[in-house]
Amino acid sequence: MKCEIIKDLLPLYCDNALSDVSKQEVEKHIIKCTECQKVYEDMKYDYISLDTASKNIEPMKKVKIRLGLNKLLIALLLLFIISLGTVYELFCAHPKLASSDQITIETNLNIRGVKYVYPSPENVLVLRSYPFFKKEEKDITIDKVNNCVYVNGEKLLDEKGEPVPASGKVLQWGWVDVAVHVETAFKTVKVKHDYTNCEIAEFRPCLRFGQDKDNIIQNKEKIQHFSYSLEKFDTEKNITLKIHCKDKDIVIKPYDYSGLKTE
């Protein structure tokens, strides 16, 4: 067999891809032919080097893949922690104010009757009162001349049996209830109050996690009630409830719903 044919068959011989007959012919030739033998030796060396390099590359590829997966897992873990922190900050620690279109307000006037209120003789800064339920329909008369008070024609006496002085006045006994409903998909609403002559309230829909139960609305309807005594309006008609919202403030004057306002 000619050298050119043998040289063409040598790559297949090195890959062990020849038939047994062809392999025997190649082996017979390279034993006798030093030129083809040299070509075979060089080719065999190259195949050994390539095979060794391939064996060395495979473990490195596995190490690189493992390192890549570890980096990916660490990145995903950091992303999860950052996302969790962001969610806690936005929806637990510092949730956003409700907007005005999420707020619905309903007022109710509750009248139980009347009260006769007068300054205590011991301390004029302390008010004493005698309540009378509406259903009792009492006729209360203040007699300034004799310094006494009549209820259905009989003198009103204190716990000591002394006539109650005529220095007081008859006031409505009851309260105005302002019910504030917050429309939100969240199950919890954080509430903040600032009690002054101008009562200020804030409502922040949030997640329940980490919330102080005393500062959240405690009912499923998400309604917060504000009550204002009718007798308090005798001296403080300008009390207001201001609800801070994301877009604007809602201001309510409970006195306007007391039935005591006169045009």
Rosetta silent file (secondary structure, phi, psi, omega in degrees, C-alpha in Angstrom):
SEQUENCE: MKCEIIKDLLPLYCDNALSDVSKQEVEKHIIKCTECQKVYEDMKYDYISLDTASKNIEPMKKVKIRLGLNKLLIALLLLFIISLGTVYELFCAHPKLASSDQITIETNLNIRGVKYVYPSPENVLVLRSYPFFKKEEKDITIDKVNNCVYVNGEKLLDEKGEPVPASGKVLQWGWVDVAVHVETAFKTVKVKHDYTNCEIAEFRPCLRFGQDKDNIIQNKEKIQHFSYSLEKFDTEKNITLKIHCKDKDIVIKPYDYSGLKTE
SCORE:     score description
SCORE:     0.000 S_00000001
   1 L     0.000  135.744 -175.635    0.000    0.000    0.000 S_00000001
   2 L   -69.551  153.349 -179.140    1.375    3.417   -0.971 S_00000001
   3 H   -60.160  -37.881 -178.436    2.605    5.916    1.599 S_00000001
   4 H   -60.971  -39.045 -179.987    0.063    8.559    0.510 S_00000001
   5 H   -68.968  -42.267  179.999   -2.803    6.157    1.269 S_00000001
   6 H   -60.806  -45.056 -179.528   -1.266    5.180    4.621 S_00000001
   7 H   -61.736  -33.295  177.025   -0.820    8.851    5.598 S_00000001
   8 H   -70.557  -29.044 -177.656   -4.500    9.450    4.750 S_00000001
   9 H   -86.611  -17.410 -175.195   -5.498    6.504    6.928 S_00000001
  10 H   -58.165  -43.039  177.604   -3.293    7.413    9.917 S_00000001
  11 H   -58.405  -39.511  177.975   -5.799    9.914   11.495 S_00000001
  12 H   -68.873  -34.795  177.671   -8.457    7.224   11.368 S_00000001
  13 H   -64.197  -43.735  179.236   -5.960    4.723   12.774 S_00000001
  14 H   -65.248  -31.574  178.657   -5.174    7.048   15.682 S_00000001
  15 L   -85.011    0.976 -179.541   -8.915    7.460   16.317 S_00000001
  16 L    58.251   42.448 -175.854   -9.290    3.676   16.202 S_00000001
  17 L  -109.999    6.573 -179.024  -11.859    4.099   13.456 S_00000001
  18 L   -92.297  157.826  173.480  -10.450    1.581   10.918 S_00000001
  19 L   -71.697  166.091 -178.121  -11.638   -1.925   10.277 S_00000001
  20 H   -62.029  -38.494 -178.984   -9.447   -4.743   11.486 S_00000001
  21 H   -65.653  -47.405 -179.044   -8.195   -5.481    7.945 S_00000001
  22 H   -65.428  -36.364 -179.538   -7.272   -1.842    7.237 S_00000001
  23 H   -64.325  -40.534  179.015   -5.647   -1.533   10.673 S_00000001
  24 H   -64.643  -38.669  178.967   -3.442   -4.547    9.965 S_00000001
  25 H   -64.915  -41.298  179.462   -2.357   -3.087    6.623 S_00000001
  26 H   -65.161  -43.985 -178.427   -1.403    0.209    8.240 S_00000001
  27 H   -64.289  -39.635  177.673    0.569   -1.534   11.008 S_00000001
  28 H   -62.445  -38.802 -175.422    2.468   -3.679    8.474 S_00000001
  29 H   -71.527  -45.917 -174.505    3.366   -0.583    6.471 S_00000001
  30 H   -71.677  -17.060  174.863    4.593    1.649    9.325 S_00000001
  31 H   -70.214  -36.803 -176.593    6.822   -1.176   10.606 S_00000001
  32 H   -90.096  -30.417 -173.246    8.670   -1.209    7.291 S_00000001
  33 L  -102.652  111.464 -178.533    8.367    2.507    6.336 S_00000001
  34 H   -68.517  -32.147 -178.961   10.361    4.861    8.571 S_00000001
  35 H   -66.073  -47.898 -179.898    8.811    7.974    6.981 S_00000001
  36 H   -68.613  -32.032  177.923    5.243    6.863    7.682 S_00000001
  37 H   -62.966  -41.406  179.542    6.352    5.645   11.101 S_00000001
  38 H   -65.501  -42.357  177.886    7.621    9.155   11.929 S_00000001
  39 H   -60.496  -40.502  179.983    4.382   10.727   10.707 S_00000001
  40 H   -64.735  -43.727 -179.190    2.486    8.282   12.904 S_00000001
  41 H   -61.409  -43.947  178.854    4.638    9.045   15.975 S_00000001
  42 H   -63.894  -41.960 -178.601    4.126   12.797   15.551 S_00000001
  43 H   -67.339  -38.207  179.918    0.424   12.330   15.002 S_00000001
  44 H   -65.511  -38.309  179.215    0.126   10.002   18.024 S_00000001
  45 H   -64.171  -43.115  178.544    1.920   12.579   20.225 S_00000001
  46 H   -62.216  -39.874 -179.450   -0.472   15.307   19.114 S_00000001
  47 H   -67.641  -37.589  178.336   -3.458   13.100   19.887 S_00000001
  48 H   -65.306  -44.360 -179.991   -2.100   12.286   23.356 S_00000001
  49 H   -62.763  -42.190 -179.510   -1.502   16.018   24.113 S_00000001
  50 H   -65.884  -39.462  179.867   -4.976   16.915   22.887 S_00000001
  51 H   -66.916  -40.597  178.445   -6.543   14.177   24.966 S_00000001
  52 H   -64.768  -42.868  179.684   -4.620   15.259   28.080 S_00000001
  53 H   -63.099  -39.987  179.596   -5.626   18.873   27.564 S_00000001
  54 H   -63.204  -40.113  178.989   -9.245   17.817   27.174 S_00000001
  55 H   -65.999  -34.766  179.545   -9.070   15.873   30.418 S_00000001
  56 H   -75.141  -31.016 -177.720   -7.572   18.899   32.202 S_00000001
  57 H   -71.859  -37.740 -175.809  -10.170   21.313   30.754 S_00000001
  58 H   -57.494  -48.814  177.761  -13.212   19.314   31.905 S_00000001
  59 H   -61.480  -37.755  179.661  -12.582   19.717   35.687 S_00000001
  60 H   -63.692  -39.235  177.539  -11.899   23.443   35.189 S_00000001
  61 H   -61.372  -42.010  179.990  -15.196   23.817   33.371 S_00000001
  62 H   -63.964  -39.634  178.703  -16.985   22.140   36.288 S_00000001
  63 H   -64.295  -44.189  179.926  -15.252   24.453   38.780 S_00000001
  64 H   -63.635  -41.183  178.748  -16.199   27.527   36.741 S_00000001
  65 H   -62.938  -42.361  179.995  -19.810   26.366   36.446 S_00000001
  66 H   -64.146  -42.168  178.240  -19.946   25.743   40.210 S_00000001
  67 H   -63.840  -39.755  178.575  -18.468   29.176   40.942 S_00000001
  68 H   -62.961  -42.104  178.212  -20.964   30.759   38.559 S_00000001
  69 H   -64.964  -40.027  178.643  -23.876   29.009   40.284 S_00000001
  70 H   -62.346  -43.488  178.586  -22.605   30.099   43.709 S_00000001
  71 H   -63.061  -40.073  179.443  -22.371   33.708   42.538 S_00000001
  72 H   -63.634  -42.637  179.476  -25.883   33.490   41.098 S_00000001
  73 H   -64.347  -41.673  178.653  -27.259   32.089   44.365 S_00000001
  74 H   -63.706  -42.876  179.376  -25.532   34.817   46.400 S_00000001
  75 H   -62.667  -42.221  178.918  -26.875   37.495   44.050 S_00000001
  76 H   -65.848  -37.919  178.329  -30.408   36.063   44.317 S_00000001
  77 H   -64.870  -43.811  178.106  -30.120   35.908   48.117 S_00000001
  78 H   -63.706  -40.946  178.614  -28.972   39.540   48.292 S_00000001
  79 H   -62.282  -40.026  178.876  -31.794   40.562   45.953 S_00000001
  80 H   -64.796  -44.066 -179.666  -34.303   38.733   48.171 S_00000001
  81 H   -63.803  -44.154  179.289  -32.963   40.419   51.338 S_00000001
  82 H   -63.603  -42.414  179.829  -33.031   43.871   49.693 S_00000001
  83 H   -64.316  -41.214  179.155  -36.559   43.265   48.376 S_00000001
  84 H   -63.546  -42.287  178.205  -37.713   42.072   51.800 S_00000001
  85 H   -64.198  -39.751  178.915  -36.203   45.160   53.440 S_00000001
  86 H   -65.413  -43.273  178.626  -37.858   47.428   50.872 S_00000001
  87 H   -62.148  -43.670  179.434  -41.254   45.772   51.391 S_00000001
  88 H   -63.045  -41.624 -178.704  -40.925   46.106   55.179 S_00000001
  89 H   -65.965  -43.999 -174.443  -39.924   49.778   54.879 S_00000001
  90 H   -80.885  -31.579 -172.252  -42.721   50.701   52.450 S_00000001
  91 H  -117.180   -1.877  177.849  -45.557   48.570   53.815 S_00000001
  92 H  -125.758  -61.154 -175.061  -44.721   48.055   57.507 S_00000001
  93 H   -72.420  -50.356 -176.982  -42.354   50.630   59.010 S_00000001
  94 L  -133.683   67.693  179.130  -43.246   53.714   56.954 S_00000001
  95 L   -68.759  158.508 -177.441  -46.315   52.994   54.794 S_00000001
  96 L   -77.290  153.466  176.161  -47.703   55.748   52.581 S_00000001
  97 L   -64.167  147.663  173.014  -50.640   57.949   53.554 S_00000001
  98 L   -69.480  148.890  176.899  -54.041   57.027   52.201 S_00000001
  99 L   -85.902  162.844 -175.493  -55.292   59.320   49.431 S_00000001
 100 H   -62.889  -29.344 -179.899  -58.470   61.363   49.833 S_00000001
 101 H   -76.204   -5.868  174.527  -60.421   59.144   47.430 S_00000001
 102 H   -91.783   -8.350 -174.845  -59.814   56.205   49.801 S_00000001
 103 E  -101.396  126.646  173.427  -61.512   58.031   52.681 S_00000001
 104 E  -121.531  133.214 -175.303  -65.265   57.863   53.280 S_00000001
 105 E  -119.784  134.953  176.418  -66.810   59.810   56.171 S_00000001
 106 E  -132.730  132.068  179.680  -70.160   59.248   57.891 S_00000001
 107 E  -112.440  143.739  178.486  -71.482   61.310   60.823 S_00000001
 108 E  -135.308  134.834  178.048  -74.120   60.260   63.338 S_00000001
 109 E  -100.448  121.127 -179.775  -75.810   62.355   66.029 S_00000001
 110 E  -115.360  109.820  179.880  -76.570   60.427   69.225 S_00000001
 111 E  -109.421  120.915  179.407  -78.769   62.288   71.744 S_00000001
 112 E   -95.344  -25.152 -178.365  -79.416   60.593   75.091 S_00000001
 113 E   160.982 -139.842  178.094  -81.175   63.490   76.758 S_00000001
 114 E  -132.222  163.468  175.857  -80.144   66.667   78.576 S_00000001
 115 E  -131.022  141.736  167.987  -77.845   67.613   81.431 S_00000001
 116 E   -98.332  116.280 -174.469  -78.026   70.362   83.978 S_00000001
 117 E  -115.088  132.625  179.463  -74.392   71.461   84.348 S_00000001
 118 E  -147.444  155.474  178.534  -73.145   73.918   87.003 S_00000001
 119 E   -68.902  139.293  178.372  -69.832   74.882   88.650 S_00000001
 120 L   -66.456  135.406  178.520  -69.039   73.019   91.847 S_00000001
 121 L   -59.487  -30.482 -179.647  -69.364   75.276   94.966 S_00000001
 122 L   -76.026  -33.293 -177.597  -66.033   73.867   96.211 S_00000001
 123 L  -151.846  108.350 -174.859  -64.186   74.517   92.940 S_00000001
 124 L   -65.391  -17.699  179.273  -65.707   76.611   90.157 S_00000001
 125 L   -77.933  -14.617 -179.997  -63.323   75.036   87.642 S_00000001
 126 L   -99.805  125.583  179.789  -64.993   71.668   88.230 S_00000001
 127 E   -95.237  134.118  174.576  -68.365   71.171   86.566 S_00000001
 128 E  -107.942  150.472 -176.993  -71.012   69.016   88.174 S_00000001
 129 E  -143.738  153.324  174.756  -73.887   67.641   86.173 S_00000001
 130 E  -124.575  107.578 -178.809  -77.227   65.899   86.506 S_00000001
 131 E   -83.525  147.385  176.312  -78.150   63.893   83.396 S_00000001
 132 E  -133.571  122.980 -178.739  -81.729   63.224   82.366 S_00000001
 133 E   -66.222  148.507 -176.789  -82.547   60.661   79.719 S_00000001
 134 H   -58.062  -38.635 -176.161  -84.523   61.852   76.743 S_00000001
 135 H   -67.963  -17.054 -179.893  -87.309   59.349   77.363 S_00000001
 136 H   -76.488  -21.991  177.519  -87.922   60.851   80.822 S_00000001
 137 L    48.402   59.664  179.810  -89.067   64.148   79.223 S_00000001
 138 L   -80.748  143.277  173.884  -88.157   66.303   82.200 S_00000001
 139 L  -101.054  106.040 -175.534  -89.291   69.918   82.458 S_00000001
 140 E  -103.329  125.535 -179.728  -86.265   71.774   83.843 S_00000001
 141 E  -122.862  127.606  178.642  -86.702   75.327   85.116 S_00000001
 142 E   -98.182  116.812 -178.079  -83.837   77.505   86.340 S_00000001
 143 E  -100.359   96.011 -178.485  -85.030   79.935   89.042 S_00000001
 144 L   -67.835  -32.798 -176.830  -82.436   82.723   89.179 S_00000001
 145 L   -64.933  -48.211 -177.832  -84.404   84.680   91.803 S_00000001
 146 L   -95.407    3.118  178.061  -84.462   81.891   94.384 S_00000001
 147 L    53.123   56.194  176.727  -81.173   80.349   93.161 S_00000001
 148 E  -152.394  172.593 -178.347  -82.537   76.897   92.597 S_00000001
 149 E  -127.666  134.960  178.892  -83.553   74.516   89.840 S_00000001
 150 E  -110.334  135.274  174.607  -86.915   72.803   89.408 S_00000001
 151 E  -120.456  113.215 -175.556  -87.402   69.502   87.617 S_00000001
 152 L    53.694   40.439  175.644  -91.057   68.803   86.869 S_00000001
 153 L    85.319   -4.765 -179.878  -91.998   71.344   89.549 S_00000001
 154 E  -112.410  144.261  179.828  -89.735   69.864   92.253 S_00000001
 155 E   -64.138  137.598  175.819  -86.458   71.329   93.497 S_00000001
 156 L   -85.145  120.822 -177.037  -83.336   69.567   92.252 S_00000001
 157 E  -109.232  147.624  176.451  -81.245   68.563   95.290 S_00000001
 158 L   -83.696 -173.566 -175.664  -77.596   67.489   95.426 S_00000001
 159 L   -66.575  -17.534  178.218  -76.249   64.431   97.269 S_00000001
 160 L   -92.093   -1.760 -178.595  -76.260   66.408  100.543 S_00000001
 161 L    85.728    7.899  179.208  -79.898   67.301  100.153 S_00000001
 162 L   -89.893  148.207  178.483  -79.111   70.949   99.398 S_00000001
 163 E   -62.271  136.355  176.555  -80.807   72.791   96.494 S_00000001
 164 L   -72.366  130.621 -176.077  -78.704   72.792   93.324 S_00000001
 165 L   -67.066  159.966 -178.430  -77.760   76.419   92.504 S_00000001
 166 L   -90.563   22.070 -177.429  -79.122   78.248   89.471 S_00000001
 167 L   -86.024    2.922 -176.583  -75.624   79.137   88.245 S_00000001
 168 L  -105.860 -160.375 -179.625  -75.616   76.435   85.590 S_00000001
 169 E  -151.018  160.189  177.995  -77.294   75.702   82.282 S_00000001
 170 E   -93.750  125.576 -178.755  -79.162   72.929   80.498 S_00000001
 171 E  -124.137  154.105  173.244  -77.135   71.277   77.765 S_00000001
 172 E   -63.197  140.852  179.124  -77.769   68.526   75.267 S_00000001
 173 E  -113.377  113.342 -179.060  -76.455   65.180   76.501 S_00000001
 174 E   165.625 -156.169 -177.721  -74.982   63.015   73.760 S_00000001
 175 E  -159.862  158.923  171.375  -72.264   63.018   71.143 S_00000001
 176 E  -101.507  125.973  178.397  -71.435   63.352   67.471 S_00000001
 177 E  -103.748  124.042  176.127  -69.820   60.238   66.032 S_00000001
 178 E  -108.434  112.583 -179.517  -67.542   60.685   63.008 S_00000001
 179 E  -100.788  119.896 -179.575  -66.844   57.330   61.332 S_00000001
 180 E  -107.740  117.897  178.605  -63.881   57.314   58.943 S_00000001
 181 E  -104.037  133.157  179.495  -63.691   54.352   56.560 S_00000001
 182 E  -109.112  115.992  179.774  -60.469   53.608   54.683 S_00000001
 183 L   -86.160  113.592 -178.557  -60.910   51.758   51.383 S_00000001
 184 L  -158.100  154.576  176.699  -57.844   49.579   50.796 S_00000001
 185 L   -78.018  -19.374  178.320  -56.806   46.077   49.745 S_00000001
 186 L   -71.210  147.501 -179.698  -54.593   45.847   52.819 S_00000001
 187 L   -85.164  -10.961 -176.847  -56.109   44.165   55.872 S_00000001
 188 E  -126.341  141.697  176.096  -54.429   46.588   58.274 S_00000001
 189 E  -128.926  121.854  178.581  -54.529   50.381   58.554 S_00000001
 190 E   -81.600  133.505 -176.391  -52.063   52.232   60.751 S_00000001
 191 E  -119.789  137.907  175.754  -53.593   55.185   62.637 S_00000001
 192 E  -129.794  129.866 -179.200  -51.856   58.205   64.138 S_00000001
 193 E  -116.917  147.082  170.031  -53.639   60.805   66.323 S_00000001
 194 E  -133.530  104.025 -174.466  -52.657   64.213   67.557 S_00000001
 195 L   -87.373  107.155  172.626  -55.235   65.430   70.080 S_00000001
 196 L  -140.497 -170.335  174.449  -55.460   69.205   70.206 S_00000001
 197 L   -59.983  -28.228  172.326  -58.243   71.708   69.517 S_00000001
 198 E  -109.602   94.697 -178.033  -57.529   70.740   65.940 S_00000001
 199 E   -70.873  130.109 -177.405  -57.492   66.943   66.105 S_00000001
 200 E  -115.523  134.432  179.413  -55.222   65.512   63.419 S_00000001
 201 E  -132.787  146.339  176.065  -55.420   61.951   62.124 S_00000001
 202 E  -129.077  142.795  178.495  -53.426   59.971   59.591 S_00000001
 203 E  -126.577  125.677 -177.504  -54.326   56.647   57.988 S_00000001
 204 E  -129.159  103.385  174.793  -51.694   54.443   56.376 S_00000001
 205 E   -58.045  135.993 -173.802  -52.707   51.111   54.764 S_00000001
 206 E  -157.631  176.359  171.201  -50.017   48.559   55.603 S_00000001
 207 L   -83.885  147.555 -175.736  -49.080   44.963   56.333 S_00000001
 208 L   -70.993  -23.330 -175.274  -49.887   43.800   59.853 S_00000001
 209 L   -56.107  127.301  175.189  -46.376   42.435   60.457 S_00000001
 210 L    77.009    8.555 -176.953  -44.515   44.404   63.130 S_00000001
 211 L   -90.913  147.065  173.523  -47.402   46.786   63.871 S_00000001
 212 L   -77.182  120.468 -174.386  -48.410   47.985   67.336 S_00000001
 213 H   -63.206  -21.790  178.813  -51.967   46.705   67.810 S_00000001
 214 H   -76.497  -12.516 -177.301  -52.872   49.874   69.720 S_00000001
 215 H  -114.700   22.767  176.860  -52.112   51.986   66.639 S_00000001
 216 E  -129.079  156.700  176.483  -54.110   50.105   64.037 S_00000001
 217 L   -67.657  129.631 -170.178  -57.823   49.939   63.222 S_00000001
 218 L   -96.781   13.482  179.805  -59.164   46.970   65.148 S_00000001
 219 L  -127.497  156.147 -176.302  -62.149   46.003   62.959 S_00000001
 220 L   -66.636  -27.156 -178.348  -62.506   44.247   59.608 S_00000001
 221 L   -74.272  -10.384 -178.712  -64.503   47.140   58.133 S_00000001
 222 L    58.268   50.217  179.303  -61.432   49.409   58.591 S_00000001
 223 E  -116.978  129.493  176.293  -63.518   52.117   60.284 S_00000001
 224 E  -110.142  128.827 -178.410  -62.134   54.491   62.904 S_00000001
 225 E  -101.454  137.970  174.113  -64.634   56.306   65.153 S_00000001
 226 E  -123.076  123.726 -177.434  -64.146   59.772   66.606 S_00000001
 227 E  -111.114  139.113 -178.980  -66.640   60.918   69.283 S_00000001
 228 E  -130.599  118.040 -177.999  -67.333   64.510   70.312 S_00000001
 229 E   -64.927  137.138 -179.862  -69.434   65.314   73.375 S_00000001
 230 L   -66.389  -37.063 -178.127  -72.337   67.711   72.741 S_00000001
 231 H   -68.069  -22.557  177.876  -71.798   69.561   76.003 S_00000001
 232 H   -68.671  -27.191 -179.976  -68.221   70.304   74.940 S_00000001
 233 H   -67.993  -14.294  179.302  -69.577   72.359   72.037 S_00000001
 234 H   -62.225  -31.520 -178.795  -70.961   74.850   74.571 S_00000001
 235 L  -117.281  -17.528 -175.269  -67.445   76.261   74.959 S_00000001
 236 L  -131.578   73.454 -178.364  -65.527   74.752   72.024 S_00000001
 237 L   -75.984  -18.778 -173.466  -67.562   75.088   68.850 S_00000001
 238 L   -95.465   14.521  176.236  -64.481   75.310   66.613 S_00000001
 239 L   -60.560  134.637  179.059  -63.123   71.843   67.295 S_00000001
 240 E  -130.237  155.073  171.681  -62.081   70.252   63.995 S_00000001
 241 E  -113.517  115.755  179.495  -60.940   66.866   62.767 S_00000001
 242 E  -109.110  123.471  179.567  -58.265   67.164   60.105 S_00000001
 243 E  -105.024  113.584  177.265  -57.371   64.014   58.160 S_00000001
 244 E   -74.011  123.089  176.314  -53.982   64.189   56.472 S_00000001
 245 L  -118.768  167.856 -177.342  -54.118   62.502   53.067 S_00000001
 246 L   -62.870  -35.745 -174.913  -51.502   61.918   50.391 S_00000001
 247 L  -104.029  -27.329  179.923  -53.024   64.482   48.031 S_00000001
 248 L  -165.972  170.625  176.858  -54.880   66.890   50.364 S_00000001
 249 E   -96.785  142.349  174.078  -56.304   67.370   53.867 S_00000001
 250 E  -107.308  123.128 -177.084  -59.924   66.624   54.726 S_00000001
 251 E  -113.852  127.886  179.679  -61.291   68.956   57.430 S_00000001
 252 E  -122.359  136.594  176.613  -64.453   68.150   59.386 S_00000001
 253 L  -110.918   99.162 -175.872  -66.168   70.390   61.943 S_00000001
 254 H   -56.164  -30.794  179.848  -68.220   68.076   64.230 S_00000001
 255 H   -57.444  -31.617 -179.653  -70.238   71.030   65.609 S_00000001
 256 H   -65.044  -17.485 -178.111  -71.874   71.367   62.186 S_00000001
 257 H  -110.086   11.397 -175.441  -73.461   67.934   62.717 S_00000001
 258 L   -85.482  -14.644 -174.761  -74.528   68.458   66.352 S_00000001
 259 L    78.500    0.370 -179.556  -77.932   69.965   65.635 S_00000001
 260 L   -94.423  -14.245 -175.776  -76.920   72.893   67.862 S_00000001
 261 L   -71.506  133.742  177.104  -75.814   75.141   65.038 S_00000001
 262 L  -118.383  139.966 -178.550  -78.150   78.039   64.321 S_00000001
 263 L   -75.052    0.000    0.000  -78.083   80.108   61.144 S_00000001
